[in-house]
Amino acid sequence: MRWQQLFADLQGEFEEAEAAEERAQLPARSRALFGTLRLADRLGGAVGGRVSLRCRGAGEVGGVLTDVGPDWALLDDGRGREVLVALPAVVAVTGLVRTTATVAPASAVRAALDLRRALRGLARDRSAVAVVLDDGGVLNGTVDRVGADFVELAEHAPDEFRRAGSVRGVRAVVLSAVAVVRTLAPGAP
């Protein structure tokens, strides 16, 4: 019986030492895990809440965060317009919540839902847009096509629909220069 008590005591000491070691490593593991997060992951926890994104060229862009992709965020500005923000143009974020989106293993499908795919959706919808560049310039028109590293914009007045007579020209815009894309309502004041 004495041996059983000795083994039980040793087992208890071992388990306590193991638990203490794990508690000591927890902050380091937590910091290491946080160090692997990308801004898109961090934003994912705030979907459904109000955020403000400070962007190169576009300044402060705010609204309800409705979706996040690997390199973009989609906001509802509260005025019936959607705002697509290129995450590489974001320099600061306010409105984040304590939680972070669960980091899922990168899948081919999720990785394919990049800024180019979002812009292709705008091209398919034939939505009039204002494209804010990272230098502050604004181009108005309709996204015609999206290449590997550029987007073609049929330029026309923001209050007009894309018609042959209203298009002033087609401009290729390098994707890395796109900061924000706002949908417009042609014919609206």
C-alpha positions as CSV (number, residue, x, y, z in Angstrom):
1,M,0.0,0.0,0.0
2,R,2.9,2.3,0.7
3,W,4.1,1.9,-2.9
4,Q,0.7,2.8,-4.3
5,Q,0.7,6.0,-2.3
6,L,4.2,6.8,-3.5
7,F,3.2,6.3,-7.1
8,A,0.0,8.3,-6.7
9,D,2.0,11.2,-5.2
10,L,4.5,11.0,-8.0
11,Q,1.8,10.9,-10.6
12,G,0.1,14.0,-9.0
13,E,3.4,15.9,-8.9
14,F,4.1,15.0,-12.5
15,E,0.6,16.1,-13.6
16,E,0.9,19.4,-11.7
17,A,4.3,20.1,-13.2
18,E,3.0,19.3,-16.7
19,A,0.0,21.7,-16.2
20,A,2.3,24.4,-14.8
21,E,4.5,24.1,-17.9
22,E,1.5,24.3,-20.2
23,R,0.2,27.4,-18.4
24,A,3.6,29.0,-18.8
25,Q,3.7,28.3,-22.5
26,L,0.2,29.5,-23.2
27,P,1.1,33.2,-23.6
28,A,3.9,32.4,-26.0
29,R,1.7,30.1,-28.0
30,S,-1.0,32.7,-28.1
31,R,1.4,35.4,-29.3
32,A,2.8,33.0,-31.9
33,L,-0.7,32.2,-33.2
34,F,-1.6,35.8,-33.3
35,G,1.6,36.4,-35.3
36,T,0.2,34.2,-38.1
37,L,-3.0,36.2,-38.5
38,R,-3.6,38.3,-41.6
39,L,-5.7,41.5,-41.6
40,A,-8.5,39.6,-43.5
41,D,-8.6,37.1,-40.6
42,R,-8.8,39.9,-38.0
43,L,-11.5,41.7,-39.9
44,G,-13.5,38.5,-40.3
45,G,-14.4,38.6,-36.6
46,A,-16.1,42.1,-37.1
47,V,-18.4,41.0,-40.0
48,G,-21.8,42.5,-39.2
49,G,-20.4,45.4,-37.2
50,R,-19.3,49.0,-38.1
51,V,-15.7,49.5,-39.1
52,S,-13.7,52.3,-40.5
53,L,-10.8,51.7,-42.8
54,R,-8.2,54.4,-43.5
55,C,-7.0,53.8,-47.0
56,R,-4.2,55.2,-49.1
57,G,-5.8,57.7,-51.6
58,A,-9.3,57.3,-50.3
59,G,-9.0,58.4,-46.7
60,E,-11.5,57.1,-44.1
61,V,-14.0,54.6,-45.5
62,G,-16.7,53.5,-43.1
63,G,-19.7,51.3,-42.9
64,V,-21.0,47.9,-41.9
65,L,-18.6,45.1,-42.8
66,T,-20.6,42.6,-44.8
67,D,-17.9,40.3,-46.1
68,V,-14.1,39.7,-46.2
69,G,-12.0,38.0,-48.8
70,P,-8.3,37.2,-48.9
71,D,-7.4,40.7,-50.2
72,W,-10.6,42.7,-49.9
73,A,-13.4,43.8,-47.6
74,L,-16.9,44.7,-48.5
75,L,-18.8,47.5,-46.6
76,D,-22.3,48.8,-46.8
77,D,-22.0,52.6,-46.5
78,G,-25.6,53.0,-45.2
79,R,-26.6,55.0,-48.3
80,G,-27.4,52.0,-50.4
81,R,-24.0,51.7,-51.9
82,E,-21.5,48.9,-51.5
83,V,-17.8,49.7,-51.0
84,L,-15.2,47.2,-52.0
85,V,-11.9,48.0,-50.3
86,A,-8.6,46.5,-51.5
87,L,-6.8,45.4,-48.3
88,P,-3.3,46.3,-49.5
89,A,-4.5,49.9,-49.6
90,V,-5.6,49.8,-45.9
91,V,-3.2,51.5,-43.5
92,A,-5.4,51.5,-40.3
93,V,-8.6,50.0,-39.0
94,T,-11.0,51.0,-36.2
95,G,-14.0,49.2,-35.0
96,L,-12.4,45.7,-34.6
97,V,-14.0,43.5,-32.0
98,R,-12.1,41.3,-29.6
99,T,-12.8,38.1,-31.6
100,T,-11.0,37.1,-34.7
101,A,-12.4,34.9,-37.5
102,T,-11.4,31.3,-37.2
103,V,-8.4,30.8,-39.4
104,A,-9.4,28.0,-41.8
105,P,-6.8,26.2,-43.9
106,A,-6.3,27.9,-47.2
107,S,-8.5,26.3,-49.7
108,A,-8.3,26.7,-53.5
109,V,-11.9,28.0,-53.5
110,R,-11.3,30.6,-50.8
111,A,-8.0,31.7,-52.3
112,A,-9.8,32.2,-55.7
113,L,-12.3,34.7,-54.1
114,D,-9.8,37.5,-54.5
115,L,-10.1,41.1,-55.6
116,R,-10.1,40.1,-59.2
117,R,-13.1,37.8,-58.7
118,A,-15.0,40.5,-56.8
119,L,-14.3,42.9,-59.7
120,R,-15.4,40.3,-62.2
121,G,-18.7,40.2,-60.3
122,L,-19.1,44.0,-60.9
123,A,-18.3,43.5,-64.6
124,R,-20.9,40.8,-64.8
125,D,-23.5,43.0,-63.1
126,R,-22.5,46.0,-65.3
127,S,-22.6,48.2,-62.2
128,A,-21.5,51.8,-62.5
129,V,-18.6,52.4,-60.1
130,A,-16.2,55.0,-58.8
131,V,-12.7,53.6,-58.6
132,V,-10.5,55.4,-56.1
133,L,-6.8,55.0,-56.7
134,D,-4.1,54.9,-54.1
135,D,-2.9,58.3,-55.3
136,G,-6.3,59.8,-54.6
137,G,-7.5,59.9,-58.2
138,V,-11.1,58.9,-59.0
139,L,-12.2,57.2,-62.2
140,N,-15.9,56.7,-63.0
141,G,-17.4,54.2,-65.3
142,T,-18.2,50.5,-65.6
143,V,-15.9,47.6,-65.2
144,D,-15.6,45.9,-68.6
145,R,-13.0,43.2,-68.0
146,V,-10.5,42.0,-65.4
147,G,-7.1,40.7,-66.3
148,A,-4.5,39.0,-64.2
149,D,-3.1,42.3,-62.8
150,F,-5.4,45.0,-64.2
151,V,-9.0,46.0,-64.7
152,E,-10.5,47.7,-67.8
153,L,-12.9,50.5,-67.0
154,A,-15.2,52.0,-69.6
155,E,-15.2,55.6,-68.4
156,H,-18.4,57.6,-68.4
157,A,-20.1,60.1,-66.2
158,P,-21.2,58.7,-62.9
159,D,-24.9,59.6,-63.5
160,E,-25.0,57.8,-66.8
161,F,-25.5,54.2,-67.8
162,R,-22.8,52.5,-69.9
163,R,-23.9,53.1,-73.4
164,A,-21.8,53.4,-76.5
165,G,-22.5,57.1,-76.8
166,S,-21.6,57.8,-73.1
167,V,-18.3,56.0,-73.0
168,R,-15.4,58.5,-73.2
169,G,-12.8,55.8,-73.4
170,V,-11.5,52.6,-71.9
171,R,-8.7,52.8,-69.3
172,A,-6.6,49.9,-68.0
173,V,-6.0,50.3,-64.3
174,V,-3.3,48.3,-62.5
175,L,-5.0,46.3,-59.7
176,S,-2.3,47.3,-57.2
177,A,-3.3,50.9,-57.6
178,V,-7.0,50.3,-56.8
179,A,-7.8,51.4,-53.2
180,V,-11.6,51.5,-53.1
181,V,-14.4,50.7,-55.5
182,R,-17.8,52.3,-54.8
183,T,-21.0,51.2,-56.6
184,L,-23.0,54.1,-58.0
185,A,-26.6,54.4,-59.0
186,P,-26.7,55.9,-62.5
187,G,-29.5,58.5,-62.8
188,A,-29.5,59.2,-59.1
189,P,-28.5,62.7,-57.8
